[in-house]
Amino acid sequence: MIDEIKYNSEGLIPVIIQEYKTNEVLMLAWMNQESLEKTIKTKQTVFWSRSRNTLWKKGETSGNIQIVKEIKIDCDRDALIIKVDAKGPACHTGEDSCFFKNI
Amino acid sequence: MIDEIKYNSEGLIPVIIQEYKTNEVLMLAWMNQESLEKTIKTKQTVFWSRSRNTLWKKGETSGNIQIVKEIKIDCDRDALIIKVDAKGPACHTGEDSCFFKNI
């Protein structure tokens, strides 16, 4: 199934991070193949930072790691959901979710 | 707030569609400014189809429209959540959610 993932032209796939108990969406992040493999191996989320162009282990400095509970792929194989047990706020602002503003 | 949205280099923003009662994620779709404006105006989701390069009113042929309940934007202003009342399956396969496969 992992071999069937369709990465975009930059080698990335969008990943919806969802709290596994409440289903609250915490963030939308991006992964490349290496970060997905590290996520699966370590059972903690590792993203690709598009602003810094580097792997980014979630919680590496903040301690707010995310333990992987479940990974799902969509029908087009070009988006993922990872359900996590979040050990602290997902957002750098200190909010639980990055989606804290209404339009 | 809408004026502050950061579209990507193709003029698109990823949109997480979430069922407003259960918080189940139904799909990850894409919008350009026009489709977002139509979504807000009509209170039904209108996406940008990247495969067909055209606006795509959800449910136009299937009848499975999505009534907009809430729109949220993330801290980076480059991703949206739209919570909807889904009048039928979100996925073209007939599944409620496009994320029906586990990895």
N, CA and C atoms of all chains as a GROMACS GRO file, in nm:
protein
  618
    1MET      N    1   0.084  -0.121   0.000
    1MET     CA    2   0.000   0.000   0.000
    1MET      C    3   0.087   0.126   0.000
    2ILE      N    4   0.196   0.120   0.077
    2ILE     CA    5   0.286   0.235   0.085
    2ILE      C    6   0.352   0.260  -0.051
    3ASP      N    7   0.378   0.153  -0.124
    3ASP     CA    8   0.440   0.167  -0.256
    3ASP      C    9   0.346   0.233  -0.356
    4GLU      N   10   0.218   0.234  -0.325
    4GLU     CA   11   0.120   0.287  -0.419
    4GLU      C   12   0.090   0.436  -0.398
    5ILE      N   13   0.156   0.497  -0.298
    5ILE     CA   14   0.129   0.638  -0.268
    5ILE      C   15   0.169   0.725  -0.386
    6LYS      N   16   0.081   0.822  -0.417
    6LYS     CA   17   0.112   0.917  -0.524
    6LYS      C   18   0.160   1.047  -0.462
    7TYR      N   19   0.291   1.066  -0.463
    7TYR     CA   20   0.346   1.192  -0.417
    7TYR      C   21   0.327   1.297  -0.526
    8ASN      N   22   0.326   1.425  -0.487
    8ASN     CA   23   0.310   1.531  -0.588
    8ASN      C   24   0.442   1.556  -0.660
    9SER      N   25   0.445   1.658  -0.744
    9SER     CA   26   0.563   1.682  -0.828
    9SER      C   27   0.686   1.716  -0.744
   10GLU      N   28   0.662   1.756  -0.619
   10GLU     CA   29   0.775   1.785  -0.529
   10GLU      C   30   0.810   1.666  -0.440
   11GLY      N   31   0.746   1.551  -0.466
   11GLY     CA   32   0.773   1.432  -0.386
   11GLY      C   33   0.707   1.434  -0.249
   12LEU      N   34   0.599   1.511  -0.236
   12LEU     CA   35   0.533   1.526  -0.107
   12LEU      C   36   0.387   1.481  -0.112
   13ILE      N   37   0.335   1.447   0.006
   13ILE     CA   38   0.193   1.413   0.019
   13ILE      C   39   0.137   1.488   0.141
   14PRO      N   40   0.016   1.546   0.129
   14PRO     CA   41  -0.044   1.613   0.245
   14PRO      C   42  -0.096   1.511   0.345
   15VAL      N   43  -0.075   1.542   0.474
   15VAL     CA   44  -0.111   1.450   0.582
   15VAL      C   45  -0.197   1.524   0.685
   16ILE      N   46  -0.318   1.476   0.701
   16ILE     CA   47  -0.410   1.531   0.800
   16ILE      C   48  -0.381   1.464   0.934
   17ILE      N   49  -0.345   1.544   1.033
   17ILE     CA   50  -0.318   1.488   1.166
   17ILE      C   51  -0.441   1.507   1.252
   18GLN      N   52  -0.491   1.395   1.303
   18GLN     CA   53  -0.619   1.395   1.372
   18GLN      C   54  -0.601   1.329   1.510
   19GLU      N   55  -0.658   1.389   1.612
   19GLU     CA   56  -0.652   1.333   1.747
   19GLU      C   57  -0.736   1.205   1.750
   20TYR      N   58  -0.678   1.095   1.796
   20TYR     CA   59  -0.744   0.966   1.774
   20TYR      C   60  -0.869   0.946   1.859
   21LYS      N   61  -0.880   1.019   1.971
   21LYS     CA   62  -0.999   0.999   2.054
   21LYS      C   63  -1.115   1.089   2.011
   22THR      N   64  -1.085   1.216   1.985
   22THR     CA   65  -1.192   1.314   1.958
   22THR      C   66  -1.215   1.337   1.809
   23ASN      N   67  -1.120   1.291   1.724
   23ASN     CA   68  -1.124   1.318   1.580
   23ASN      C   69  -1.100   1.465   1.547
   24GLU      N   70  -1.059   1.545   1.646
   24GLU     CA   71  -1.024   1.684   1.614
   24GLU      C   72  -0.906   1.685   1.518
   25VAL      N   73  -0.915   1.769   1.413
   25VAL     CA   74  -0.801   1.785   1.322
   25VAL      C   75  -0.703   1.883   1.384
   26LEU      N   76  -0.581   1.838   1.402
   26LEU     CA   77  -0.479   1.919   1.471
   26LEU      C   78  -0.398   2.004   1.374
   27MET      N   79  -0.366   1.949   1.258
   27MET     CA   80  -0.282   2.020   1.163
   27MET      C   81  -0.287   1.951   1.026
   28LEU      N   82  -0.247   2.026   0.925
   28LEU     CA   83  -0.221   1.966   0.794
   28LEU      C   84  -0.072   1.982   0.768
   29ALA      N   85  -0.003   1.870   0.756
   29ALA     CA   86   0.142   1.874   0.736
   29ALA      C   87   0.176   1.799   0.608
   30TRP      N   88   0.303   1.794   0.576
   30TRP     CA   89   0.348   1.729   0.452
   30TRP      C   90   0.456   1.628   0.483
   31MET      N   91   0.455   1.519   0.409
   31MET     CA   92   0.559   1.417   0.423
   31MET      C   93   0.617   1.382   0.287
   32ASN      N   94   0.746   1.346   0.288
   32ASN     CA   95   0.803   1.278   0.172
   32ASN      C   96   0.819   1.130   0.211
   33GLN      N   97   0.872   1.051   0.121
   33GLN     CA   98   0.879   0.908   0.148
   33GLN      C   99   0.963   0.878   0.273
   34GLU      N  100   1.074   0.950   0.286
   34GLU     CA  101   1.163   0.926   0.400
   34GLU      C  102   1.094   0.958   0.532
   35SER      N  103   1.022   1.069   0.537
   35SER     CA  104   0.957   1.106   0.663
   35SER      C  105   0.844   1.008   0.696
   36LEU      N  106   0.775   0.959   0.593
   36LEU     CA  107   0.670   0.859   0.619
   36LEU      C  108   0.732   0.730   0.672
   37GLU      N  109   0.842   0.689   0.613
   37GLU     CA  110   0.908   0.566   0.660
   37GLU      C  111   0.955   0.582   0.805
   38LYS      N  112   1.010   0.699   0.838
   38LYS     CA  113   1.054   0.723   0.976
   38LYS      C  114   0.935   0.727   1.072
   39THR      N  115   0.824   0.783   1.024
   39THR     CA  116   0.702   0.789   1.105
   39THR      C  117   0.654   0.648   1.138
   40ILE      N  118   0.655   0.562   1.038
   40ILE     CA  119   0.607   0.424   1.059
   40ILE      C  120   0.704   0.348   1.149
   41LYS      N  121   0.833   0.367   1.126
   41LYS     CA  122   0.934   0.294   1.203
   41LYS      C  123   0.936   0.336   1.351
   42THR      N  124   0.929   0.467   1.375
   42THR     CA  125   0.941   0.519   1.513
   42THR      C  126   0.806   0.530   1.583
   43LYS      N  127   0.697   0.517   1.505
   43LYS     CA  128   0.562   0.535   1.559
   43LYS      C  129   0.542   0.674   1.619
   44GLN      N  130   0.621   0.770   1.571
   44GLN     CA  131   0.601   0.911   1.604
   44GLN      C  132   0.609   0.990   1.474
   45THR      N  133   0.530   1.100   1.466
   45THR     CA  134   0.525   1.173   1.339
   45THR      C  135   0.656   1.246   1.309
   46VAL      N  136   0.698   1.230   1.184
   46VAL     CA  137   0.813   1.302   1.128
   46VAL      C  138   0.766   1.363   0.996
   47PHE      N  139   0.776   1.496   0.985
   47PHE     CA  140   0.724   1.564   0.867
   47PHE      C  141   0.838   1.616   0.780
   48TRP      N  142   0.797   1.670   0.662
   48TRP     CA  143   0.889   1.745   0.579
   48TRP      C  144   0.854   1.892   0.594
   49SER      N  145   0.948   1.971   0.638
   49SER     CA  146   0.926   2.114   0.651
   49SER      C  147   0.950   2.181   0.516
   50ARG      N  148   0.843   2.236   0.457
   50ARG     CA  149   0.857   2.301   0.327
   50ARG      C  150   0.926   2.437   0.338
   51SER      N  151   0.919   2.498   0.456
   51SER     CA  152   0.986   2.628   0.472
   51SER      C  153   1.135   2.610   0.498
   52ARG      N  154   1.172   2.503   0.568
   52ARG     CA  155   1.313   2.483   0.602
   52ARG      C  156   1.379   2.376   0.514
   53ASN      N  157   1.296   2.310   0.430
   53ASN     CA  158   1.350   2.207   0.341
   53ASN      C  159   1.428   2.100   0.414
   54THR      N  160   1.368   2.047   0.519
   54THR     CA  161   1.437   1.945   0.597
   54THR      C  162   1.335   1.856   0.669
   55LEU      N  163   1.378   1.739   0.710
   55LEU     CA  164   1.293   1.655   0.794
   55LEU      C  165   1.270   1.728   0.926
   56TRP      N  166   1.154   1.703   0.985
   56TRP     CA  167   1.114   1.776   1.104
   56TRP      C  168   1.042   1.677   1.195
   57LYS      N  169   1.114   1.628   1.296
   57LYS     CA  170   1.052   1.538   1.393
   57LYS      C  171   0.965   1.619   1.487
   58LYS      N  172   0.835   1.598   1.479
   58LYS     CA  173   0.740   1.674   1.560
   58LYS      C  174   0.774   1.656   1.709
   59GLY      N  175   0.790   1.768   1.778
   59GLY     CA  176   0.816   1.764   1.922
   59GLY      C  177   0.963   1.752   1.959
   60GLU      N  178   1.049   1.757   1.856
   60GLU     CA  179   1.192   1.740   1.882
   60GLU      C  180   1.244   1.845   1.980
   61THR      N  181   1.198   1.970   1.962
   61THR     CA  182   1.242   2.075   2.055
   61THR      C  183   1.134   2.104   2.161
   62SER      N  184   1.007   2.098   2.121
   62SER     CA  185   0.899   2.134   2.215
   62SER      C  186   0.863   2.020   2.309
   63GLY      N  187   0.895   1.897   2.271
   63GLY     CA  188   0.851   1.782   2.351
   63GLY      C  189   0.710   1.736   2.318
   64ASN      N  190   0.641   1.813   2.233
   64ASN     CA  191   0.502   1.781   2.200
   64ASN      C  192   0.496   1.678   2.087
   65ILE      N  193   0.541   1.556   2.119
   65ILE     CA  194   0.542   1.451   2.019
   65ILE      C  195   0.401   1.399   1.993
   66GLN      N  196   0.388   1.327   1.882
   66GLN     CA  197   0.260   1.266   1.844
   66GLN      C  198   0.282   1.117   1.822
   67ILE      N  199   0.215   1.035   1.903
   67ILE     CA  200   0.226   0.889   1.890
   67ILE      C  201   0.126   0.840   1.786
   68VAL      N  202   0.175   0.765   1.689
   68VAL     CA  203   0.091   0.720   1.578
   68VAL      C  204  -0.001   0.606   1.623
   69LYS      N  205  -0.131   0.623   1.597
   69LYS     CA  206  -0.228   0.520   1.631
   69LYS      C  207  -0.282   0.449   1.507
   70GLU      N  208  -0.291   0.522   1.396
   70GLU     CA  209  -0.355   0.466   1.277
   70GLU      C  210  -0.316   0.552   1.156
   71ILE      N  211  -0.296   0.488   1.042
   71ILE     CA  212  -0.267   0.562   0.919
   71ILE      C  213  -0.366   0.519   0.812
   72LYS      N  214  -0.429   0.617   0.748
   72LYS     CA  215  -0.526   0.588   0.642
   72LYS      C  216  -0.487   0.662   0.515
   73ILE      N  217  -0.524   0.603   0.403
   73ILE     CA  218  -0.495   0.664   0.273
   73ILE      C  219  -0.627   0.680   0.198
   74ASP      N  220  -0.634   0.783   0.113
   74ASP     CA  221  -0.763   0.806   0.046
   74ASP      C  222  -0.771   0.731  -0.087
   75CYS      N  223  -0.888   0.738  -0.148
   75CYS     CA  224  -0.916   0.659  -0.268
   75CYS      C  225  -0.824   0.694  -0.384
   76ASP      N  226  -0.777   0.820  -0.388
   76ASP     CA  227  -0.685   0.862  -0.494
   76ASP      C  228  -0.539   0.832  -0.460
   77ARG      N  229  -0.514   0.789  -0.339
   77ARG     CA  230  -0.380   0.757  -0.289
   77ARG      C  231  -0.286   0.879  -0.291
   78ASP      N  232  -0.347   0.999  -0.276
   78ASP     CA  233  -0.263   1.120  -0.275
   78ASP      C  234  -0.287   1.207  -0.151
   79ALA      N  235  -0.342   1.145  -0.044
   79ALA     CA  236  -0.358   1.214   0.083
   79ALA      C  237  -0.363   1.110   0.194
   80LEU      N  238  -0.311   1.146   0.311
   80LEU     CA  239  -0.310   1.056   0.426
   80LEU      C  240  -0.381   1.120   0.545
   81ILE      N  241  -0.437   1.036   0.630
   81ILE     CA  242  -0.475   1.075   0.766
   81ILE      C  243  -0.388   0.996   0.860
   82ILE      N  244  -0.329   1.063   0.957
   82ILE     CA  245  -0.264   0.991   1.066
   82ILE      C  246  -0.334   1.030   1.196
   83LYS      N  247  -0.391   0.929   1.261
   83LYS     CA  248  -0.453   0.952   1.392
   83LYS      C  249  -0.346   0.935   1.499
   84VAL      N  250  -0.341   1.032   1.590
   84VAL     CA  251  -0.231   1.035   1.687
   84VAL      C  252  -0.281   1.057   1.829
   85ASP      N  253  -0.195   1.018   1.922
   85ASP     CA  254  -0.209   1.056   2.062
   85ASP      C  255  -0.110   1.171   2.082
   86ALA      N  256  -0.163   1.294   2.091
   86ALA     CA  257  -0.078   1.413   2.095
   86ALA      C  258  -0.034   1.444   2.238
   87LYS      N  259   0.097   1.445   2.258
   87LYS     CA  260   0.151   1.472   2.392
   87LYS      C  261   0.178   1.621   2.410
   88GLY      N  262   0.077   1.701   2.386
   88GLY     CA  263   0.090   1.846   2.396
   88GLY      C  264   0.029   1.912   2.275
   89PRO      N  265   0.025   2.046   2.274
   89PRO     CA  266  -0.036   2.121   2.164
   89PRO      C  267   0.032   2.091   2.031
   90ALA      N  268  -0.047   2.086   1.924
   90ALA     CA  269   0.011   2.065   1.791
   90ALA      C  270   0.068   2.194   1.734
   91CYS      N  271   0.009   2.307   1.772
   91CYS     CA  272   0.042   2.434   1.707
   91CYS      C  273   0.155   2.507   1.780
   92HIS      N  274   0.239   2.574   1.700
   92HIS     CA  275   0.350   2.649   1.760
   92HIS      C  276   0.299   2.769   1.842
   93THR      N  277   0.171   2.806   1.823
   93THR     CA  278   0.113   2.916   1.900
   93THR      C  279   0.072   2.872   2.040
   94GLY      N  280   0.074   2.740   2.063
   94GLY     CA  281   0.031   2.688   2.192
   94GLY      C  282  -0.112   2.636   2.191
   95GLU      N  283  -0.182   2.660   2.079
   95GLU     CA  284  -0.318   2.605   2.066
   95GLU      C  285  -0.310   2.455   2.040
   96ASP      N  286  -0.412   2.381   2.085
   96ASP     CA  287  -0.414   2.236   2.060
   96ASP      C  288  -0.412   2.206   1.910
   97SER      N  289  -0.489   2.285   1.835
   97SER     CA  290  -0.499   2.266   1.690
   97SER      C  291  -0.451   2.391   1.618
   98CYS      N  292  -0.392   2.371   1.500
   98CYS     CA  293  -0.353   2.486   1.417
   98CYS      C  294  -0.475   2.556   1.357
   99PHE      N  295  -0.589   2.487   1.359
   99PHE     CA  296  -0.711   2.544   1.301
   99PHE      C  297  -0.795   2.609   1.410
  100PHE      N  298  -0.750   2.722   1.461
  100PHE     CA  299  -0.822   2.784   1.572
  100PHE      C  300  -0.893   2.912   1.531
  101LYS      N  301  -0.884   2.947   1.403
  101LYS     CA  302  -0.952   3.068   1.355
  101LYS      C  303  -1.068   3.033   1.264
  102ASN      N  304  -1.182   3.097   1.289
  102ASN     CA  305  -1.298   3.079   1.202
  102ASN      C  306  -1.299   3.184   1.091
  103ILE      N  307  -1.352   3.144   0.979
  103ILE     CA  308  -1.375   3.240   0.869
  103ILE      C  309  -1.522   3.275   0.868
  104MET      N  310  -1.021   3.814   0.663
  104MET     CA  311  -0.956   3.683   0.680
  104MET      C  312  -0.939   3.611   0.546
  105ILE      N  313  -1.042   3.618   0.464
  105ILE     CA  314  -1.036   3.550   0.334
  105ILE      C  315  -0.927   3.612   0.246
  106ASP      N  316  -0.906   3.741   0.260
  106ASP     CA  317  -0.804   3.809   0.181
  106ASP      C  318  -0.663   3.766   0.221
  107GLU      N  319  -0.651   3.707   0.340
  107GLU     CA  320  -0.519   3.670   0.391
  107GLU      C  321  -0.479   3.528   0.356
  108ILE      N  322  -0.568   3.457   0.283
  108ILE     CA  323  -0.538   3.318   0.249
  108ILE      C  324  -0.415   3.310   0.160
  109LYS      N  325  -0.328   3.214   0.191
  109LYS     CA  326  -0.210   3.192   0.108
  109LYS      C  327  -0.234   3.074   0.017
  110TYR      N  328  -0.265   3.104  -0.109
  110TYR     CA  329  -0.280   2.998  -0.208
  110TYR      C  330  -0.140   2.952  -0.251
  111ASN      N  331  -0.131   2.829  -0.300
  111ASN     CA  332  -0.001   2.780  -0.346
  111ASN      C  333   0.033   2.836  -0.485
  112SER      N  334   0.142   2.789  -0.542
  112SER     CA  335   0.189   2.847  -0.668
  112SER      C  336   0.090   2.824  -0.783
  113GLU      N  337  -0.002   2.729  -0.762
  113GLU     CA  338  -0.105   2.704  -0.864
  113GLU      C  339  -0.236   2.776  -0.832
  114GLY      N  340  -0.232   2.860  -0.725
  114GLY     CA  341  -0.353   2.933  -0.687
  114GLY      C  342  -0.454   2.849  -0.612
  115LEU      N  343  -0.406   2.741  -0.549
  115LEU     CA  344  -0.497   2.649  -0.480
  115LEU      C  345  -0.464   2.638  -0.332
  116ILE      N  346  -0.564   2.598  -0.255
  116ILE     CA  347  -0.545   2.571  -0.112
  116ILE      C  348  -0.610   2.436  -0.079
  117PRO      N  349  -0.543   2.351   0.002
  117PRO     CA  350  -0.605   2.224   0.041
  117PRO      C  351  -0.714   2.246   0.146
  118VAL      N  352  -0.823   2.171   0.130
  118VAL     CA  353  -0.940   2.187   0.216
  118VAL      C  354  -0.980   2.052   0.274
  119ILE      N  355  -0.975   2.042   0.404
  119ILE     CA  356  -1.017   1.920   0.474
  119ILE      C  357  -1.168   1.928   0.495
  120ILE      N  358  -1.240   1.831   0.441
  120ILE     CA  359  -1.385   1.827   0.458
  120ILE      C  360  -1.418   1.731   0.571
  121GLN      N  361  -1.486   1.786   0.672
  121GLN     CA  362  -1.509   1.711   0.795
  121GLN      C  363  -1.659   1.711   0.826
  122GLU      N  364  -1.712   1.597   0.863
  122GLU     CA  365  -1.853   1.586   0.900
  122GLU      C  366  -1.873   1.662   1.032
  123TYR      N  367  -1.969   1.753   1.034
  123TYR     CA  368  -1.976   1.847   1.148
  123TYR      C  369  -2.022   1.783   1.279
  124LYS      N  370  -2.091   1.670   1.271
  124LYS     CA  371  -2.137   1.607   1.395
  124LYS      C  372  -2.033   1.512   1.453
  125THR      N  373  -1.975   1.429   1.368
  125THR     CA  374  -1.885   1.323   1.416
  125THR      C  375  -1.737   1.362   1.407
  126ASN      N  376  -1.708   1.469   1.332
  126ASN     CA  377  -1.570   1.509   1.305
  126ASN      C  378  -1.495   1.410   1.214
  127GLU      N  379  -1.569   1.316   1.155
  127GLU     CA  380  -1.502   1.227   1.059
  127GLU      C  381  -1.453   1.308   0.940
  128VAL      N  382  -1.328   1.281   0.898
  128VAL     CA  383  -1.275   1.347   0.779
  128VAL      C  384  -1.326   1.272   0.656
  129LEU      N  385  -1.394   1.344   0.568
  129LEU     CA  386  -1.457   1.281   0.453
  129LEU      C  387  -1.367   1.281   0.330
  130MET      N  388  -1.291   1.389   0.312
  130MET     CA  389  -1.207   1.400   0.192
  130MET      C  390  -1.110   1.516   0.209
  131LEU      N  391  -1.006   1.513   0.128
  131LEU     CA  392  -0.918   1.629   0.115
  131LEU      C  393  -0.934   1.678  -0.028
  132ALA      N  394  -0.984   1.801  -0.042
  132ALA     CA  395  -1.007   1.856  -0.175
  132ALA      C  396  -0.930   1.987  -0.189
  133TRP      N  397  -0.943   2.050  -0.304
  133TRP     CA  398  -0.868   2.174  -0.332
  133TRP      C  399  -0.963   2.281  -0.380
  134MET      N  400  -0.935   2.404  -0.341
  134MET     CA  401  -1.014   2.518  -0.387
  134MET      C  402  -0.922   2.626  -0.440
  135ASN      N  403  -0.972   2.698  -0.539
  135ASN     CA  404  -0.911   2.826  -0.575
  135ASN      C  405  -1.002   2.936  -0.518
  136GLN      N  406  -0.965   3.060  -0.543
  136GLN     CA  407  -1.041   3.169  -0.482
  136GLN      C  408  -1.187   3.168  -0.528
  137GLU      N  409  -1.207   3.141  -0.657
  137GLU     CA  410  -1.343   3.142  -0.710
  137GLU      C  411  -1.430   3.033  -0.646
  138SER      N  412  -1.373   2.913  -0.630
  138SER     CA  413  -1.453   2.805  -0.571
  138SER      C  414  -1.482   2.833  -0.424
  139LEU      N  415  -1.386   2.896  -0.354
  139LEU     CA  416  -1.413   2.932  -0.214
  139LEU      C  417  -1.523   3.036  -0.205
  140GLU      N  418  -1.519   3.134  -0.292
  140GLU     CA  419  -1.623   3.238  -0.292
  140GLU      C  420  -1.760   3.177  -0.322
  141LYS      N  421  -1.765   3.085  -0.417
  141LYS     CA  422  -1.892   3.019  -0.448
  141LYS      C  423  -1.940   2.933  -0.332
  142THR      N  424  -1.845   2.868  -0.264
  142THR     CA  425  -1.878   2.786  -0.147
  142THR      C  426  -1.943   2.871  -0.038
  143ILE      N  427  -1.883   2.988  -0.014
  143ILE     CA  428  -1.934   3.077   0.090
  143ILE      C  429  -2.071   3.133   0.049
  144LYS      N  430  -2.082   3.170  -0.078
  144LYS     CA  431  -2.205   3.233  -0.125
  144LYS      C  432  -2.323   3.135  -0.126
  145THR      N  433  -2.295   3.012  -0.173
  145THR     CA  434  -2.404   2.915  -0.189
  145THR      C  435  -2.424   2.827  -0.066
  146LYS      N  436  -2.324   2.834   0.027
  146LYS     CA  437  -2.326   2.748   0.147
  146LYS      C  438  -2.326   2.600   0.112
  147GLN      N  439  -2.275   2.569  -0.008
  147GLN     CA  440  -2.250   2.431  -0.048
  147GLN      C  441  -2.109   2.424  -0.106
  148THR      N  442  -2.041   2.310  -0.085
  148THR     CA  443  -1.901   2.304  -0.129
  148THR      C  444  -1.888   2.302  -0.281
  149VAL      N  445  -1.795   2.384  -0.328
  149VAL     CA  446  -1.756   2.389  -0.469
  149VAL      C  447  -1.604   2.381  -0.470
  150PHE      N  448  -1.550   2.279  -0.538
  150PHE     CA  449  -1.406   2.256  -0.538
  150PHE      C  450  -1.345   2.291  -0.673
  151TRP      N  451  -1.211   2.281  -0.677
  151TRP     CA  452  -1.139   2.289  -0.803
  151TRP      C  453  -1.090   2.149  -0.834
  152SER      N  454  -1.131   2.097  -0.947
  152SER     CA  455  -1.085   1.964  -0.988
  152SER      C  456  -0.950   1.977  -1.056
  153ARG      N  457  -0.846   1.922  -0.994
  153ARG     CA  458  -0.711   1.930  -1.051
  153ARG      C  459  -0.696   1.837  -1.170
  154SER      N  460  -0.778   1.730  -1.176
  154SER     CA  461  -0.766   1.638  -1.289
  154SER      C  462  -0.840   1.693  -1.411
  155ARG      N  463  -0.951   1.764  -1.387
  155ARG     CA  464  -1.031   1.814  -1.499
  155ARG      C  465  -1.009   1.963  -1.525
  156ASN      N  466  -0.934   2.028  -1.433
  156ASN     CA  467  -0.906   2.172  -1.447
  156ASN      C  468  -1.032   2.254  -1.461
  157THR      N  469  -1.124   2.232  -1.369
  157THR     CA  470  -1.250   2.305  -1.375
  157THR      C  471  -1.312   2.312  -1.236
  158LEU      N  472  -1.403   2.406  -1.217
  158LEU     CA  473  -1.481   2.409  -1.094
  158LEU      C  474  -1.567   2.283  -1.089
  159TRP      N  475  -1.591   2.238  -0.965
  159TRP     CA  476  -1.661   2.112  -0.946
  159TRP      C  477  -1.754   2.129  -0.827
  160LYS      N  478  -1.882   2.147  -0.857
  160LYS     CA  479  -1.980   2.160  -0.750
  160LYS      C  480  -2.010   2.021  -0.696
  161LYS      N  481  -1.972   1.998  -0.572
  161LYS     CA  482  -1.989   1.866  -0.511
  161LYS      C  483  -2.137   1.827  -0.513
  162GLY      N  484  -2.165   1.710  -0.568
  162GLY     CA  485  -2.303   1.660  -0.570
  162GLY      C  486  -2.382   1.702  -0.692
  163GLU      N  487  -2.315   1.774  -0.783
  163GLU     CA  488  -2.388   1.825  -0.900
  163GLU      C  489  -2.454   1.712  -0.979
  164THR      N  490  -2.380   1.602  -0.996
  164THR     CA  491  -2.440   1.490  -1.068
  164THR      C  492  -2.492   1.382  -0.974
  165SER      N  493  -2.420   1.360  -0.862
  165SER     CA  494  -2.459   1.252  -0.770
  165SER      C  495  -2.573   1.292  -0.676
  166GLY      N  496  -2.590   1.421  -0.655
  166GLY     CA  497  -2.687   1.466  -0.555
  166GLY      C  498  -2.632   1.470  -0.414
  167ASN      N  499  -2.508   1.420  -0.396
  167ASN     CA  500  -2.449   1.414  -0.263
  167ASN      C  501  -2.382   1.548  -0.226
  168ILE      N  502  -2.466   1.649  -0.208
  168ILE     CA  503  -2.414   1.782  -0.176
  168ILE      C  504  -2.366   1.787  -0.031
  169GLN      N  505  -2.288   1.891  -0.003
  169GLN     CA  506  -2.236   1.913   0.132
  169GLN      C  507  -2.275   2.054   0.175
  170ILE      N  508  -2.356   2.064   0.280
  170ILE     CA  509  -2.399   2.194   0.332
  170ILE      C  510  -2.292   2.246   0.429
  171VAL      N  511  -2.246   2.367   0.407
  171VAL     CA  512  -2.138   2.424   0.488
  171VAL      C  513  -2.190   2.468   0.624
  172LYS      N  514  -2.122   2.421   0.729
  172LYS     CA  515  -2.159   2.458   0.865
  172LYS      C  516  -2.058   2.552   0.928
  173GLU      N  517  -1.930   2.537   0.891
  173GLU     CA  518  -1.825   2.615   0.957
  173GLU      C  519  -1.700   2.610   0.868
  174ILE      N  520  -1.626   2.720   0.863
  174ILE     CA  521  -1.500   2.723   0.788
  174ILE      C  522  -1.389   2.770   0.882
  175LYS      N  523  -1.280   2.695   0.886
  175LYS     CA  524  -1.167   2.732   0.971
  175LYS      C  525  -1.040   2.741   0.887
  176ILE      N  526  -0.949   2.826   0.932
  176ILE     CA  527  -0.821   2.843   0.863
  176ILE      C  528  -0.709   2.817   0.963
  177ASP      N  529  -0.597   2.766   0.914
  177ASP     CA  530  -0.491   2.732   1.009
  177ASP      C  531  -0.395   2.850   1.031
  178CYS      N  532  -0.304   2.831   1.124
  178CYS     CA  533  -0.215   2.939   1.168
  178CYS      C  534  -0.128   2.992   1.055
  179ASP      N  535  -0.096   2.908   0.958
  179ASP     CA  536  -0.014   2.951   0.844
  179ASP      C  537  -0.099   3.009   0.731
  180ARG      N  538  -0.228   3.001   0.744
  180ARG     CA  539  -0.324   3.052   0.645
  180ARG      C  540  -0.308   2.984   0.509
  181ASP      N  541  -0.263   2.857   0.512
  181ASP     CA  542  -0.248   2.785   0.385
  181ASP      C  543  -0.320   2.651   0.385
  182ALA      N  544  -0.419   2.636   0.474
  182ALA     CA  545  -0.504   2.517   0.474
  182ALA      C  546  -0.637   2.553   0.539
  183LEU      N  547  -0.744   2.489   0.492
  183LEU     CA  548  -0.878   2.514   0.546
  183LEU      C  549  -0.940   2.384   0.595
  184ILE      N  550  -1.028   2.398   0.693
  184ILE     CA  551  -1.123   2.292   0.727
  184ILE      C  552  -1.262   2.346   0.697
  185ILE      N  553  -1.342   2.268   0.629
  185ILE     CA  554  -1.483   2.302   0.617
  185ILE      C  555  -1.564   2.189   0.678
  186LYS      N  556  -1.640   2.225   0.782
  186LYS     CA  557  -1.729   2.127   0.844
  186LYS      C  558  -1.862   2.131   0.771
  187VAL      N  559  -1.910   2.012   0.734
  187VAL     CA  560  -2.029   2.005   0.649
  187VAL      C  561  -2.132   1.906   0.702
  188ASP      N  562  -2.255   1.928   0.655
  188ASP     CA  563  -2.362   1.830   0.669
  188ASP      C  564  -2.371   1.759   0.534
  189ALA      N  565  -2.320   1.636   0.529
  189ALA     CA  566  -2.307   1.565   0.401
  189ALA      C  567  -2.436   1.492   0.367
  190LYS      N  568  -2.494   1.526   0.252
  190LYS     CA  569  -2.621   1.464   0.208
  190LYS      C  570  -2.593   1.342   0.121
  191GLY      N  571  -2.513   1.250   0.176
  191GLY     CA  572  -2.476   1.131   0.100
  191GLY      C  573  -2.327   1.108   0.110
  192PRO      N  574  -2.279   0.997   0.054
  192PRO     CA  575  -2.137   0.962   0.061
  192PRO      C  576  -2.050   1.069  -0.004
  193ALA      N  577  -1.932   1.092   0.055
  193ALA     CA  578  -1.839   1.188  -0.004
  193ALA      C  579  -1.761   1.126  -0.120
  194CYS      N  580  -1.739   0.995  -0.112
  194CYS     CA  581  -1.647   0.930  -0.206
  194CYS      C  582  -1.721   0.876  -0.328
  195HIS      N  583  -1.652   0.884  -0.442
  195HIS     CA  584  -1.712   0.834  -0.566
  195HIS      C  585  -1.728   0.682  -0.564
  196THR      N  586  -1.660   0.616  -0.467
  196THR     CA  587  -1.673   0.471  -0.455
  196THR      C  588  -1.801   0.431  -0.383
  197GLY      N  589  -1.867   0.531  -0.322
  197GLY     CA  590  -1.987   0.502  -0.244
  197GLY      C  591  -1.961   0.495  -0.094
  198GLU      N  592  -1.833   0.503  -0.057
  198GLU     CA  593  -1.798   0.506   0.086
  198GLU      C  594  -1.830   0.645   0.142
  199ASP      N  595  -1.864   0.651   0.270
  199ASP     CA  596  -1.891   0.781   0.333
  199ASP      C  597  -1.770   0.872   0.323
  200SER      N  598  -1.651   0.815   0.349
  200SER     CA  599  -1.527   0.891   0.347
  200SER      C  600  -1.433   0.836   0.240
  201CYS      N  601  -1.354   0.924   0.180
  201CYS     CA  602  -1.252   0.878   0.084
  201CYS      C  603  -1.137   0.805   0.155
  202PHE      N  604  -1.128   0.821   0.287
  202PHE     CA  605  -1.019   0.758   0.363
  202PHE      C  606  -1.069   0.627   0.425
  203PHE      N  607  -1.089   0.527   0.341
  203PHE     CA  608  -1.146   0.402   0.391
  203PHE      C  609  -1.044   0.287   0.393
  204LYS      N  610  -0.920   0.319   0.354
  204LYS     CA  611  -0.816   0.214   0.355
  204LYS      C  612  -0.713   0.242   0.462
  205ASN      N  613  -0.678   0.140   0.537
  205ASN     CA  614  -0.572   0.154   0.637
  205ASN      C  615  -0.438   0.114   0.577
  206ILE      N  616  -0.335   0.178   0.626
  206ILE     CA  617  -0.199   0.139   0.589
  206ILE      C  618  -0.141   0.058   0.704
   0.00000   0.00000   0.00000
